[in-house]
Every structure is written in C-alpha cells, then in structure tokens.
Amino acid sequence: MGRTCRILGLVALVLVLLTWYFTAGRTPAPSPPGTVTITDGLGREVSIRTPTEKIISLTNADTETLLALGVTPYAVVSNFNMSPEIAQRLAGVPEAGAVTAPNLEKIVALKPDLVAGGLMPFQTQLASPLTQAGIPAVFLLANSYRDILERITFWGNVTGRNREATELVRTIERDVAAVREKYAHRERKRILIVWGTATSFQLASSHTFVGDLVAQVPVENLADSFAGSMEKKGLGTGFVALDPEYLAKADPDVVLVVTHGVSQEKAKTFLAAFQKQSVWQKLRAVREGHVHILPQEMFASNPNVRVAQSVAYVGQVLYEQ
C-alpha cells in the first residue's frame, strides 16, 4: 500500500513538472490575429485585423475611448475642444493635421494599421485616398447613448481590450442608471433644446444625439411631436426649425442651449441677442431665467466615455437649479 502511494506521488510530481514545462516554463505562441468587420457611417464594410494599436484618431471621442482602454493613439489631430488633461496625456504623440484639416500625407507616411474619423466632410474625404494607399479607415457616428456603448465595445474588440471595454460599459450603465433612479419620481420638466451653429438655431428632438442624451433623465421634449410629424412626411432629421408660432404655444419650463462650431463666449453673446426677440421674451422659461447653455465638450461633441457625466449634468441643471 505504501509503495503504491509512493508511485502515485511520483506520477503526480511528473505531471506537475510537465504542466509547468508546457505552460509557465515556455512562452506560449501568440494567438493568430483575428478580424473585426464593421459597416461604418459611410455604408462601407471595413475589415480590421485585430488586435491592433497603431491607430490614428481624428476625433476626441475615439481618442478618449482609446486612452480609457489603456491604448495611446498612434497619432491624433489638433482639436480646440480637447481638454487640458487629455492634451497632457497625448504629449509626445504625433499630430497629423487638425480636426477640420487632417494631413493626408502625414497620415500615409506614418503607415498606421487603422484610421478612425467622424462623419464630417473634411474627414470622410480621406476615405478614397486611404483605401488607395492600402490603409483601413472607418468613419463613425454615434446617434444615441446606446451607440456610444456599442462604440466602446467596438474599440475593445479592435484593440484586444475586451475586458477593459466590458468593465467601462458596465460602469457607465451603472452610473446612468443611478441618475435615472435619482430623478425617476420627479415631475417631468417640459423642455426645448436649442441647437445652434455659427449661422442658425434649430430645435433638437429626442431623435438627435443631444436629445437622446437629455432623454436619459425624465423630460418631455416638446419638439418631439413636431419632429414626429416631419418624419412621417419623410423629412425627419431629428431637428426642426425654430418656428415663432410653435415656440409661443410650447412655453417650456426650461430651455437648454447647445452650440457647435462657435466658442462659448460667442454663443452667450449670440444667445443674449436672440433672447431679445419678442418671441423669446414671451416664453416663461426666458422671463424666469431658466435658460442654460450646456458645455460643448459634453453635448456638442460626442462625450463618449464621459457620457454618464453628461447625463448627471442634465439632471442637476433641470432638477437642482
């Protein structure tokens, strides 16, 4: 019996040594790279070898997502909306032009594995020349809160940081759910979202990116009914014209203003002049001072990994001010 036990013990020791030799004692061969295929915002089917980290990011949203996943972009573009914190983390990272004027020659010379841009004409015009140069490129657009989470998951798949992406998505969902719960029993505010550029102002319904973000807290977006009728006619973009008669009838509790393409100071000056118009003066929200300019970096451009902060900000503006 004792001899049998000793033999079994020796056999077990040999198995342990063999296991060590074939695992810890030797570096396992790397898994062959896979492929992620995505249909981007241009409707093109793009195949990307994974994992890859030589990524040139043309948008703040993708740059911040990559950094959150532990990946430093291979190169970026200069962007006036970039926060000082992110700019500091990108110190030493090559620049390939500006967000509104990416430098094609620099991008090609860097020989990246992937270029990621947004659906802006000054970026999408790179699609054809990059394809000709043999460089994969995707041009992405997030139209909703859910799109943001899917985009984070996409970058996790591309970079091989699936675990980090999954944890980040869970954290965002938990934080947004907490904000929803905090205001769930409050009477819904009746709101209008004014989306402004350097040349015009429109109303943003819940079918727009900024409208969907705001809708994560209990609100009644008064532009939704008008936007819905436009969609039935095949004219829907989620934005509706600022109709004076409609504004007078709507009479919202709060007006939220988001500007794009202009500085916050210029936005305040323009809005001040805008509010002097008679149609605005008739609105109770204007008379009572319930007009709020939302930060561009949280609402005009895609906040991506900071989306929970954007939702929390809306809740505070609507229900705690």
ZADO-1210 file (C-alpha; in nm, 4 decimals, padded with zeros to 6 digits):
<atoms>
<atom x="00.0000" y="00.0000" z="00.0000" code="MET" pos="1"/>
<atom x="00.2855" y="00.2364" z="00.0941" code="GLY" pos="2"/>
<atom x="00.4732" y="00.1521" z="-00.2261" code="ARG" pos="3"/>
<atom x="00.1599" y="00.2226" z="-00.4320" code="THR" pos="4"/>
<atom x="00.1207" y="00.5643" z="-00.2682" code="CYS" pos="5"/>
<atom x="00.4845" y="00.6489" z="-00.3400" code="ARG" pos="6"/>
<atom x="00.4405" y="00.5553" z="-00.7082" code="ILE" pos="7"/>
<atom x="00.1248" y="00.7642" z="-00.7356" code="LEU" pos="8"/>
<atom x="00.3093" y="01.0528" z="-00.5731" code="GLY" pos="9"/>
<atom x="00.5918" y="01.0285" z="-00.8262" code="LEU" pos="10"/>
<atom x="00.3420" y="01.0185" z="-01.1136" code="VAL" pos="11"/>
<atom x="00.1694" y="01.3319" z="-00.9788" code="ALA" pos="12"/>
<atom x="00.5064" y="01.5103" z="-00.9495" code="LEU" pos="13"/>
<atom x="00.5948" y="01.4232" z="-01.3096" code="VAL" pos="14"/>
<atom x="00.2571" y="01.5571" z="-01.4289" code="LEU" pos="15"/>
<atom x="00.3129" y="01.8822" z="-01.2401" code="VAL" pos="16"/>
<atom x="00.6604" y="01.9250" z="-01.3942" code="LEU" pos="17"/>
<atom x="00.5281" y="01.8519" z="-01.7424" code="LEU" pos="18"/>
<atom x="00.2474" y="02.1045" z="-01.6926" code="THR" pos="19"/>
<atom x="00.4992" y="02.3681" z="-01.5818" code="TRP" pos="20"/>
<atom x="00.7221" y="02.2944" z="-01.8813" code="TYR" pos="21"/>
<atom x="00.4433" y="02.3359" z="-02.1335" code="PHE" pos="22"/>
<atom x="00.2893" y="02.6461" z="-01.9722" code="THR" pos="23"/>
<atom x="00.4893" y="02.8636" z="-01.7311" code="ALA" pos="24"/>
<atom x="00.8226" y="02.7163" z="-01.8373" code="GLY" pos="25"/>
<atom x="00.7696" y="02.8177" z="-02.2010" code="ARG" pos="26"/>
<atom x="00.6251" y="03.1287" z="-02.3624" code="THR" pos="27"/>
<atom x="00.3028" y="03.0237" z="-02.5348" code="PRO" pos="28"/>
<atom x="00.2790" y="03.1026" z="-02.9030" code="ALA" pos="29"/>
<atom x="00.0660" y="03.4137" z="-02.9666" code="PRO" pos="30"/>
<atom x="-00.2837" y="03.3531" z="-03.0945" code="SER" pos="31"/>
<atom x="-00.3228" y="03.4323" z="-03.4635" code="PRO" pos="32"/>
<atom x="-00.4772" y="03.7727" z="-03.5188" code="PRO" pos="33"/>
<atom x="-00.8485" y="03.7824" z="-03.5886" code="GLY" pos="34"/>
<atom x="-01.0614" y="04.0208" z="-03.7867" code="THR" pos="35"/>
<atom x="-01.3344" y="04.2638" z="-03.6915" code="VAL" pos="36"/>
<atom x="-01.5691" y="04.3667" z="-03.9723" code="THR" pos="37"/>
<atom x="-01.7815" y="04.6778" z="-03.9382" code="ILE" pos="38"/>
<atom x="-02.0140" y="04.8741" z="-04.1622" code="THR" pos="39"/>
<atom x="-01.9112" y="05.2322" z="-04.0983" code="ASP" pos="40"/>
<atom x="-02.1110" y="05.5522" z="-04.1264" code="GLY" pos="41"/>
<atom x="-02.0407" y="05.5723" z="-04.4996" code="LEU" pos="42"/>
<atom x="-02.2034" y="05.2335" z="-04.5517" code="GLY" pos="43"/>
<atom x="-01.8689" y="05.0699" z="-04.6331" code="ARG" pos="44"/>
<atom x="-01.7811" y="04.7261" z="-04.4995" code="GLU" pos="45"/>
<atom x="-01.4350" y="04.7519" z="-04.3444" code="VAL" pos="46"/>
<atom x="-01.2298" y="04.4574" z="-04.2183" code="SER" pos="47"/>
<atom x="-00.9741" y="04.5285" z="-03.9466" code="ILE" pos="48"/>
<atom x="-00.7000" y="04.2905" z="-03.8303" code="ARG" pos="49"/>
<atom x="-00.7037" y="04.2518" z="-03.4542" code="THR" pos="50"/>
<atom x="-00.5632" y="04.3239" z="-03.2131" code="PRO" pos="51"/>
<atom x="-00.4110" y="04.6459" z="-03.3360" code="THR" pos="52"/>
<atom x="-00.2936" y="04.9581" z="-03.1577" code="GLU" pos="53"/>
<atom x="-00.1359" y="05.1611" z="-03.4422" code="LYS" pos="54"/>
<atom x="-00.4495" y="05.3730" z="-03.4686" code="ILE" pos="55"/>
<atom x="-00.4674" y="05.7323" z="-03.5878" code="ILE" pos="56"/>
<atom x="-00.7655" y="05.9002" z="-03.4227" code="SER" pos="57"/>
<atom x="-00.9246" y="06.2027" z="-03.5893" code="LEU" pos="58"/>
<atom x="-01.1866" y="06.2696" z="-03.3190" code="THR" pos="59"/>
<atom x="-01.1769" y="06.3495" z="-02.9479" code="ASN" pos="60"/>
<atom x="-01.4377" y="06.0813" z="-02.8817" code="ALA" pos="61"/>
<atom x="-01.2259" y="05.7976" z="-03.0177" code="ASP" pos="62"/>
<atom x="-00.9070" y="05.9403" z="-02.8671" code="THR" pos="63"/>
<atom x="-01.0593" y="05.9472" z="-02.5192" code="GLU" pos="64"/>
<atom x="-01.2043" y="05.5990" z="-02.5592" code="THR" pos="65"/>
<atom x="-00.8695" y="05.4541" z="-02.6629" code="LEU" pos="66"/>
<atom x="-00.6972" y="05.6203" z="-02.3673" code="LEU" pos="67"/>
<atom x="-00.9671" y="05.4887" z="-02.1316" code="ALA" pos="68"/>
<atom x="-00.8944" y="05.1379" z="-02.2581" code="LEU" pos="69"/>
<atom x="-00.5223" y="05.1819" z="-02.1986" code="GLY" pos="70"/>
<atom x="-00.4263" y="05.2443" z="-02.5610" code="VAL" pos="71"/>
<atom x="-00.2325" y="05.5537" z="-02.6684" code="THR" pos="72"/>
<atom x="-00.3263" y="05.6592" z="-03.0227" code="PRO" pos="73"/>
<atom x="-00.0509" y="05.6242" z="-03.2820" code="TYR" pos="74"/>
<atom x="-00.1261" y="05.9829" z="-03.3885" code="ALA" pos="75"/>
<atom x="-00.4022" y="06.2398" z="-03.3374" code="VAL" pos="76"/>
<atom x="-00.5198" y="06.5714" z="-03.4820" code="VAL" pos="77"/>
<atom x="-00.5280" y="06.9034" z="-03.3013" code="SER" pos="78"/>
<atom x="-00.8728" y="06.9936" z="-03.1677" code="ASN" pos="79"/>
<atom x="-00.9781" y="07.3114" z="-02.9842" code="PHE" pos="80"/>
<atom x="-01.2331" y="07.1096" z="-02.7848" code="ASN" pos="81"/>
<atom x="-00.9662" y="06.8829" z="-02.6353" code="MET" pos="82"/>
<atom x="-00.9448" y="06.9052" z="-02.2570" code="SER" pos="83"/>
<atom x="-00.6091" y="07.0042" z="-02.0988" code="PRO" pos="84"/>
<atom x="-00.5997" y="06.6679" z="-01.9190" code="GLU" pos="85"/>
<atom x="-00.6262" y="06.4731" z="-02.2447" code="ILE" pos="86"/>
<atom x="-00.3787" y="06.7049" z="-02.4170" code="ALA" pos="87"/>
<atom x="-00.1290" y="06.6361" z="-02.1396" code="GLN" pos="88"/>
<atom x="-00.1707" y="06.2590" z="-02.1777" code="ARG" pos="89"/>
<atom x="-00.1046" y="06.2961" z="-02.5502" code="LEU" pos="90"/>
<atom x="00.2217" y="06.4829" z="-02.5035" code="ALA" pos="91"/>
<atom x="00.4704" y="06.3390" z="-02.7496" code="GLY" pos="92"/>
<atom x="00.2052" y="06.1755" z="-02.9700" code="VAL" pos="93"/>
<atom x="00.2494" y="06.2853" z="-03.3339" code="PRO" pos="94"/>
<atom x="-00.0083" y="06.5213" z="-03.4827" code="GLU" pos="95"/>
<atom x="-00.1441" y="06.4606" z="-03.8312" code="ALA" pos="96"/>
<atom x="-00.3098" y="06.7941" z="-03.9012" code="GLY" pos="97"/>
<atom x="-00.6165" y="06.9487" z="-03.7424" code="ALA" pos="98"/>
<atom x="-00.9611" y="06.8013" z="-03.6780" code="VAL" pos="99"/>
<atom x="-01.1026" y="07.0096" z="-03.9648" code="THR" pos="100"/>
<atom x="-00.7999" y="06.9544" z="-04.1907" code="ALA" pos="101"/>
<atom x="-00.6339" y="06.6141" z="-04.1422" code="PRO" pos="102"/>
<atom x="-00.2994" y="06.5912" z="-04.3207" code="ASN" pos="103"/>
<atom x="-00.3242" y="06.3014" z="-04.5659" code="LEU" pos="104"/>
<atom x="00.0492" y="06.2971" z="-04.6438" code="GLU" pos="105"/>
<atom x="00.1431" y="06.2710" z="-04.2765" code="LYS" pos="106"/>
<atom x="-00.1173" y="06.0010" z="-04.2159" code="ILE" pos="107"/>
<atom x="00.0073" y="05.7878" z="-04.5058" code="VAL" pos="108"/>
<atom x="00.3719" y="05.8431" z="-04.4079" code="ALA" pos="109"/>
<atom x="00.3018" y="05.7119" z="-04.0556" code="LEU" pos="110"/>
<atom x="00.1762" y="05.3801" z="-04.2014" code="LYS" pos="111"/>
<atom x="-00.0957" y="05.3166" z="-03.9424" code="PRO" pos="112"/>
<atom x="-00.2940" y="04.9951" z="-03.9148" code="ASP" pos="113"/>
<atom x="-00.6188" y="05.1935" z="-03.8916" code="LEU" pos="114"/>
<atom x="-00.7510" y="05.5486" z="-03.9235" code="VAL" pos="115"/>
<atom x="-01.0691" y="05.6412" z="-03.7341" code="ALA" pos="116"/>
<atom x="-01.2654" y="05.9558" z="-03.8167" code="GLY" pos="117"/>
<atom x="-01.6099" y="06.1070" z="-03.7872" code="GLY" pos="118"/>
<atom x="-01.8806" y="06.1694" z="-04.0454" code="LEU" pos="119"/>
<atom x="-01.7663" y="06.5194" z="-04.1324" code="MET" pos="120"/>
<atom x="-01.6898" y="06.6020" z="-04.4975" code="PRO" pos="121"/>
<atom x="-01.3416" y="06.7270" z="-04.4127" code="PHE" pos="122"/>
<atom x="-01.2643" y="06.3808" z="-04.2727" code="GLN" pos="123"/>
<atom x="-01.4707" y="06.1478" z="-04.4917" code="THR" pos="124"/>
<atom x="-01.2928" y="06.2869" z="-04.7987" code="GLN" pos="125"/>
<atom x="-00.9952" y="06.0807" z="-04.6812" code="LEU" pos="126"/>
<atom x="-01.1816" y="05.7524" z="-04.7361" code="ALA" pos="127"/>
<atom x="-01.0898" y="05.7039" z="-05.1010" code="SER" pos="128"/>
<atom x="-00.7203" y="05.8058" z="-05.0877" code="PRO" pos="129"/>
<atom x="-00.6632" y="05.5973" z="-04.7734" code="LEU" pos="130"/>
<atom x="-00.8196" y="05.2950" z="-04.9412" code="THR" pos="131"/>
<atom x="-00.5933" y="05.3504" z="-05.2417" code="GLN" pos="132"/>
<atom x="-00.2964" y="05.3657" z="-05.0056" code="ALA" pos="133"/>
<atom x="-00.3997" y="05.0319" z="-04.8527" code="GLY" pos="134"/>
<atom x="-00.4789" y="05.1814" z="-04.5120" code="ILE" pos="135"/>
<atom x="-00.8060" y="05.0695" z="-04.3479" code="PRO" pos="136"/>
<atom x="-01.0236" y="05.3575" z="-04.2310" code="ALA" pos="137"/>
<atom x="-01.3577" y="05.3781" z="-04.0546" code="VAL" pos="138"/>
<atom x="-01.5796" y="05.6838" z="-04.0197" code="PHE" pos="139"/>
<atom x="-01.8148" y="05.6512" z="-03.7265" code="LEU" pos="140"/>
<atom x="-02.1157" y="05.8378" z="-03.5939" code="LEU" pos="141"/>
<atom x="-02.2894" y="05.7971" z="-03.2592" code="ALA" pos="142"/>
<atom x="-02.6568" y="05.8971" z="-03.2798" code="ASN" pos="143"/>
<atom x="-02.7576" y="05.7877" z="-02.9315" code="SER" pos="144"/>
<atom x="-02.6484" y="05.6869" z="-02.5843" code="TYR" pos="145"/>
<atom x="-02.6678" y="05.3214" z="-02.6892" code="ARG" pos="146"/>
<atom x="-02.4428" y="05.3923" z="-02.9882" code="ASP" pos="147"/>
<atom x="-02.1758" y="05.5212" z="-02.7509" code="ILE" pos="148"/>
<atom x="-02.1720" y="05.1950" z="-02.5574" code="LEU" pos="149"/>
<atom x="-02.1518" y="04.9942" z="-02.8803" code="GLU" pos="150"/>
<atom x="-01.8626" y="05.2106" z="-02.9974" code="ARG" pos="151"/>
<atom x="-01.6692" y="05.1403" z="-02.6770" code="ILE" pos="152"/>
<atom x="-01.7269" y="04.7686" z="-02.7307" code="THR" pos="153"/>
<atom x="-01.6048" y="04.8040" z="-03.0900" code="PHE" pos="154"/>
<atom x="-01.2786" y="04.9587" z="-02.9752" code="TRP" pos="155"/>
<atom x="-01.2366" y="04.6851" z="-02.7173" code="GLY" pos="156"/>
<atom x="-01.2646" y="04.4265" z="-02.9953" code="ASN" pos="157"/>
<atom x="-01.0252" y="04.6119" z="-03.2255" code="VAL" pos="158"/>
<atom x="-00.7532" y="04.6653" z="-02.9650" code="THR" pos="159"/>
<atom x="-00.7889" y="04.3361" z="-02.7826" code="GLY" pos="160"/>
<atom x="-00.9053" y="04.5217" z="-02.4701" code="ARG" pos="161"/>
<atom x="-01.2396" y="04.3436" z="-02.4439" code="ASN" pos="162"/>
<atom x="-01.2237" y="04.3059" z="-02.0673" code="ARG" pos="163"/>
<atom x="-01.1485" y="04.6751" z="-02.0171" code="GLU" pos="164"/>
<atom x="-01.4266" y="04.7746" z="-02.2595" code="ALA" pos="165"/>
<atom x="-01.6804" y="04.5497" z="-02.0892" code="THR" pos="166"/>
<atom x="-01.5945" y="04.6951" z="-01.7481" code="GLU" pos="167"/>
<atom x="-01.6139" y="05.0510" z="-01.8819" code="LEU" pos="168"/>
<atom x="-01.9559" y="04.9906" z="-02.0355" code="VAL" pos="169"/>
<atom x="-02.0813" y="04.8372" z="-01.7102" code="ARG" pos="170"/>
<atom x="-01.9574" y="05.1373" z="-01.5128" code="THR" pos="171"/>
<atom x="-02.1277" y="05.3823" z="-01.7479" code="ILE" pos="172"/>
<atom x="-02.4552" y="05.1871" z="-01.7417" code="GLU" pos="173"/>
<atom x="-02.4458" y="05.1721" z="-01.3619" code="ARG" pos="174"/>
<atom x="-02.3805" y="05.5460" z="-01.3289" code="ASP" pos="175"/>
<atom x="-02.6516" y="05.6430" z="-01.5797" code="VAL" pos="176"/>
<atom x="-02.8993" y="05.4089" z="-01.4099" code="ALA" pos="177"/>
<atom x="-02.8223" y="05.5815" z="-01.0780" code="ALA" pos="178"/>
<atom x="-02.9012" y="05.9215" z="-01.2314" code="VAL" pos="179"/>
<atom x="-03.2281" y="05.7901" z="-01.3779" code="ARG" pos="180"/>
<atom x="-03.3276" y="05.6472" z="-01.0410" code="GLU" pos="181"/>
<atom x="-03.2407" y="05.9712" z="-00.8618" code="LYS" pos="182"/>
<atom x="-03.4921" y="06.1705" z="-01.0659" code="TYR" pos="183"/>
<atom x="-03.7401" y="05.8938" z="-01.1518" code="ALA" pos="184"/>
<atom x="-04.0095" y="06.0257" z="-00.9175" code="HIS" pos="185"/>
<atom x="-03.9736" y="06.3911" z="-01.0065" code="ARG" pos="186"/>
<atom x="-04.2333" y="06.5631" z="-01.2204" code="GLU" pos="187"/>
<atom x="-04.1013" y="06.5679" z="-01.5751" code="ARG" pos="188"/>
<atom x="-03.9727" y="06.9018" z="-01.6961" code="LYS" pos="189"/>
<atom x="-04.1126" y="07.0304" z="-02.0241" code="ARG" pos="190"/>
<atom x="-03.8075" y="07.1343" z="-02.2247" code="ILE" pos="191"/>
<atom x="-03.6837" y="07.2650" z="-02.5548" code="LEU" pos="192"/>
<atom x="-03.3276" y="07.2022" z="-02.6747" code="ILE" pos="193"/>
<atom x="-03.1908" y="07.4749" z="-02.8992" code="VAL" pos="194"/>
<atom x="-02.9055" y="07.3560" z="-03.1217" code="TRP" pos="195"/>
<atom x="-02.7018" y="07.6471" z="-03.2536" code="GLY" pos="196"/>
<atom x="-02.4245" y="07.6881" z="-03.5080" code="THR" pos="197"/>
<atom x="-02.2474" y="07.9994" z="-03.6308" code="ALA" pos="198"/>
<atom x="-02.5319" y="08.0690" z="-03.8750" code="THR" pos="199"/>
<atom x="-02.8538" y="07.9215" z="-03.7397" code="SER" pos="200"/>
<atom x="-03.0510" y="07.7791" z="-03.4494" code="PHE" pos="201"/>
<atom x="-03.2799" y="07.4741" z="-03.4575" code="GLN" pos="202"/>
<atom x="-03.4744" y="07.2661" z="-03.2085" code="LEU" pos="203"/>
<atom x="-03.3336" y="06.9218" z="-03.1293" code="ALA" pos="204"/>
<atom x="-03.5823" y="06.6433" z="-03.0673" code="SER" pos="205"/>
<atom x="-03.5184" y="06.3194" z="-02.8781" code="SER" pos="206"/>
<atom x="-03.4269" y="06.1653" z="-03.2150" code="HIS" pos="207"/>
<atom x="-03.0983" y="06.3556" z="-03.2186" code="THR" pos="208"/>
<atom x="-02.7792" y="06.2671" z="-03.0333" code="PHE" pos="209"/>
<atom x="-02.8058" y="06.5515" z="-02.7830" code="VAL" pos="210"/>
<atom x="-03.1794" y="06.4922" z="-02.7438" code="GLY" pos="211"/>
<atom x="-03.1234" y="06.1256" z="-02.6667" code="ASP" pos="212"/>
<atom x="-02.8643" y="06.2146" z="-02.4014" code="LEU" pos="213"/>
<atom x="-03.1028" y="06.4584" z="-02.2321" code="VAL" pos="214"/>
<atom x="-03.3814" y="06.1971" z="-02.2504" code="ALA" pos="215"/>
<atom x="-03.1855" y="05.9719" z="-02.0146" code="GLN" pos="216"/>
<atom x="-03.3460" y="06.1760" z="-01.7340" code="VAL" pos="217"/>
<atom x="-03.7236" y="06.2293" z="-01.7024" code="PRO" pos="218"/>
<atom x="-03.8134" y="06.5036" z="-01.9520" code="VAL" pos="219"/>
<atom x="-04.0793" y="06.5896" z="-02.2038" code="GLU" pos="220"/>
<atom x="-03.9078" y="06.7219" z="-02.5141" code="ASN" pos="221"/>
<atom x="-04.1682" y="06.9499" z="-02.6707" code="LEU" pos="222"/>
<atom x="-04.0017" y="06.9277" z="-03.0119" code="ALA" pos="223"/>
<atom x="-04.0789" y="06.5545" z="-03.0385" code="ASP" pos="224"/>
<atom x="-04.4354" y="06.5943" z="-03.1621" code="SER" pos="225"/>
<atom x="-04.3320" y="06.8299" z="-03.4393" code="PHE" pos="226"/>
<atom x="-04.0316" y="06.6142" z="-03.5320" code="ALA" pos="227"/>
<atom x="-04.2584" y="06.3083" z="-03.5451" code="GLY" pos="228"/>
<atom x="-04.4889" y="06.4709" z="-03.7981" code="SER" pos="229"/>
<atom x="-04.1884" y="06.5625" z="-04.0117" code="MET" pos="230"/>
<atom x="-04.0633" y="06.2033" z="-04.0052" code="GLU" pos="231"/>
<atom x="-04.3990" y="06.0740" z="-04.1249" code="LYS" pos="232"/>
<atom x="-04.3581" y="06.3009" z="-04.4272" code="LYS" pos="233"/>
<atom x="-04.0114" y="06.1617" z="-04.4914" code="GLY" pos="234"/>
<atom x="-03.8460" y="06.4891" z="-04.3902" code="LEU" pos="235"/>
<atom x="-03.7193" y="06.3873" z="-04.0488" code="GLY" pos="236"/>
<atom x="-03.3651" y="06.4614" z="-03.9356" code="THR" pos="237"/>
<atom x="-03.4469" y="06.4944" z="-03.5670" code="GLY" pos="238"/>
<atom x="-03.4043" y="06.8725" z="-03.5914" code="PHE" pos="239"/>
<atom x="-03.6887" y="07.1151" z="-03.6528" code="VAL" pos="240"/>
<atom x="-03.6927" y="07.4806" z="-03.7491" code="ALA" pos="241"/>
<atom x="-03.7378" y="07.7471" z="-03.4850" code="LEU" pos="242"/>
<atom x="-04.0937" y="07.8436" z="-03.5647" code="ASP" pos="243"/>
<atom x="-04.2047" y="08.1521" z="-03.3628" code="PRO" pos="244"/>
<atom x="-04.5680" y="08.0397" z="-03.3508" code="GLU" pos="245"/>
<atom x="-04.4686" y="07.6930" z="-03.2285" code="TYR" pos="246"/>
<atom x="-04.2396" y="07.8416" z="-02.9610" code="LEU" pos="247"/>
<atom x="-04.5194" y="08.0587" z="-02.8261" code="ALA" pos="248"/>
<atom x="-04.7507" y="07.7576" z="-02.7950" code="LYS" pos="249"/>
<atom x="-04.4879" y="07.5285" z="-02.6439" code="ALA" pos="250"/>
<atom x="-04.3955" y="07.7509" z="-02.3475" code="ASP" pos="251"/>
<atom x="-04.1344" y="07.5126" z="-02.1930" code="PRO" pos="252"/>
<atom x="-04.0263" y="07.5046" z="-01.8290" code="ASP" pos="253"/>
<atom x="-03.6591" y="07.5051" z="-01.9310" code="VAL" pos="254"/>
<atom x="-03.4653" y="07.5885" z="-02.2462" code="VAL" pos="255"/>
<atom x="-03.1328" y="07.4083" z="-02.2971" code="LEU" pos="256"/>
<atom x="-02.8901" y="07.5542" z="-02.5494" code="VAL" pos="257"/>
<atom x="-02.6101" y="07.3634" z="-02.7213" code="VAL" pos="258"/>
<atom x="-02.3737" y="07.5384" z="-02.9616" code="THR" pos="259"/>
<atom x="-02.1458" y="07.3774" z="-03.2157" code="HIS" pos="260"/>
<atom x="-01.8603" y="07.5337" z="-03.4081" code="GLY" pos="261"/>
<atom x="-01.8512" y="07.8556" z="-03.2051" code="VAL" pos="262"/>
<atom x="-01.6875" y="07.9436" z="-02.8739" code="SER" pos="263"/>
<atom x="-01.8897" y="07.9506" z="-02.5546" code="GLN" pos="264"/>
<atom x="-01.8397" y="08.3280" z="-02.5276" code="GLU" pos="265"/>
<atom x="-01.9704" y="08.3874" z="-02.8787" code="LYS" pos="266"/>
<atom x="-02.2604" y="08.1557" z="-02.8022" code="ALA" pos="267"/>
<atom x="-02.3539" y="08.3628" z="-02.4964" code="LYS" pos="268"/>
<atom x="-02.3378" y="08.6872" z="-02.6956" code="THR" pos="269"/>
<atom x="-02.5464" y="08.5453" z="-02.9787" code="PHE" pos="270"/>
<atom x="-02.7978" y="08.3950" z="-02.7393" code="LEU" pos="271"/>
<atom x="-02.8338" y="08.7224" z="-02.5491" code="ALA" pos="272"/>
<atom x="-02.9255" y="08.8977" z="-02.8745" code="ALA" pos="273"/>
<atom x="-03.1547" y="08.6131" z="-02.9704" code="PHE" pos="274"/>
<atom x="-03.3436" y="08.6318" z="-02.6417" code="GLN" pos="275"/>
<atom x="-03.4237" y="08.9975" z="-02.7004" code="LYS" pos="276"/>
<atom x="-03.6530" y="08.8954" z="-02.9856" code="GLN" pos="277"/>
<atom x="-04.0188" y="08.9253" z="-02.8938" code="SER" pos="278"/>
<atom x="-04.0983" y="08.5580" z="-02.9449" code="VAL" pos="279"/>
<atom x="-03.8407" y="08.4575" z="-02.6828" code="TRP" pos="280"/>
<atom x="-03.9495" y="08.7266" z="-02.4423" code="GLN" pos="281"/>
<atom x="-04.2929" y="08.5650" z="-02.4317" code="LYS" pos="282"/>
<atom x="-04.1519" y="08.2351" z="-02.3004" code="LEU" pos="283"/>
<atom x="-04.1860" y="08.1824" z="-01.9262" code="ARG" pos="284"/>
<atom x="-03.8510" y="07.9986" z="-01.9169" code="ALA" pos="285"/>
<atom x="-03.6761" y="08.3046" z="-02.0599" code="VAL" pos="286"/>
<atom x="-03.8525" y="08.5504" z="-01.8304" code="ARG" pos="287"/>
<atom x="-03.7717" y="08.3405" z="-01.5235" code="GLU" pos="288"/>
<atom x="-03.4097" y="08.2778" z="-01.6220" code="GLY" pos="289"/>
<atom x="-03.4425" y="07.9054" z="-01.6919" code="HIS" pos="290"/>
<atom x="-03.2205" y="07.9112" z="-01.9999" code="VAL" pos="291"/>
<atom x="-02.8987" y="07.7095" z="-01.9711" code="HIS" pos="292"/>
<atom x="-02.6068" y="07.6778" z="-02.2128" code="ILE" pos="293"/>
<atom x="-02.4751" y="07.3221" z="-02.1933" code="LEU" pos="294"/>
<atom x="-02.0969" y="07.2664" z="-02.2182" code="PRO" pos="295"/>
<atom x="-01.9846" y="07.1972" z="-02.5750" code="GLN" pos="296"/>
<atom x="-01.7402" y="06.9254" z="-02.4745" code="GLU" pos="297"/>
<atom x="-02.0206" y="06.7311" z="-02.3031" code="MET" pos="298"/>
<atom x="-02.3016" y="06.7769" z="-02.5549" code="PHE" pos="299"/>
<atom x="-02.1928" y="06.9329" z="-02.8867" code="ALA" pos="300"/>
<atom x="-01.9147" y="06.6808" z="-02.9429" code="SER" pos="301"/>
<atom x="-01.9517" y="06.3177" z="-02.8519" code="ASN" pos="302"/>
<atom x="-01.8705" y="06.2796" z="-02.4783" code="PRO" pos="303"/>
<atom x="-01.8237" y="05.9041" z="-02.5253" code="ASN" pos="304"/>
<atom x="-01.6575" y="05.7684" z="-02.2081" code="VAL" pos="305"/>
<atom x="-01.7837" y="06.0754" z="-02.0161" code="ARG" pos="306"/>
<atom x="-02.1454" y="06.0217" z="-02.1166" code="VAL" pos="307"/>
<atom x="-02.2548" y="05.9424" z="-01.7600" code="ALA" pos="308"/>
<atom x="-02.1169" y="06.2814" z="-01.6530" code="GLN" pos="309"/>
<atom x="-02.3220" y="06.4474" z="-01.9276" code="SER" pos="310"/>
<atom x="-02.6408" y="06.2775" z="-01.8093" code="VAL" pos="311"/>
<atom x="-02.5685" y="06.3728" z="-01.4470" code="ALA" pos="312"/>
<atom x="-02.5087" y="06.7329" z="-01.5556" code="TYR" pos="313"/>
<atom x="-02.8506" y="06.7484" z="-01.7241" code="VAL" pos="314"/>
<atom x="-03.0167" y="06.6133" z="-01.4111" code="GLY" pos="315"/>
<atom x="-02.8539" y="06.8790" z="-01.1957" code="GLN" pos="316"/>
<atom x="-02.9457" y="07.1621" z="-01.4349" code="VAL" pos="317"/>
<atom x="-03.3098" y="07.0534" z="-01.4648" code="LEU" pos="318"/>
<atom x="-03.3892" y="06.9441" z="-01.1114" code="TYR" pos="319"/>
<atom x="-03.1370" y="07.1018" z="-00.8747" code="GLU" pos="320"/>
<atom x="-03.1028" y="07.4597" z="-01.0014" code="GLN" pos="321"/>
</atoms>
